[in-house]
């Protein structure tokens, strides 16, 4: 007697009766294998049920309310800015991870010689194969992300997509654009060049100008009232460790809410 669990639904027989492409066969075989071990389909059904229950609580869209068949606005370029900024973030994350193999977050030596951080950037730009291209991709992806997120927020505001029931996602968007700007600032300081130094000095002065807690903020964010190794180390830890995990989690939450609520139509 075989101890193998009986396939109550005869998945193999069902697959043989269908004309499936090789890709479909691989996908279904993998899904069946996982479902027998991890009950994947049960969890997918729970998520599907949750999606429809949440969707039922949402007000009708304009298209549903007025039986409009013309959904041209779904394809309007401004409605792709959210996806565009997410793609830019992924490209920046991958290229930044590759750059991290060669970057060294060390400030200037005591004798005033060029900084180790700056030298590592010059090595990437001048000696590493495709290093100049890699850093350019990272820089342009970051700049495109900032622009796309800013334009995305403008589109959401001017089309009224921040209104009920999407006000929570609007607030999450404000958090995301703030994280994007902090990402850009911390990355700008990492080469530890003259531009980086004076940008960091401006940050110190801005921190000190905060009433009551200015000195505490400067100590926390920049390691003191003047730029030093502690400053570069803090910027590196923020840029490479804290911000990626926080931003990825907030983006996932943001996209999840959009998935449940649907895309807001123009008001």
Secondary structure, 3 states (H helix, E strand, C coil): CCCCCCCCCCHHHHHHCCCCCHHHHHHHHHHHHHHHHHCHHHHHHHHHHHHHHHHHHCCCCHHHHCCCCCCHHHHCHHHHHHHHHHHHHHHHHHHHHHHCCCCCCCCCCCCCCCCHHHHHHHHHHHCCCCHHHHHHHHHHHHHHHHHHHHHHHHHHHHCCCCCCCCHHHHHHHHHHHHHHHHHHHHHHHHCCCHHHHHHHHHHHHHHHCCCCCHHHHHHHHHCCCCCCHHHHHHHHHHHHHHHHHHHHHHHHHHHHHHHHHCCCCCC
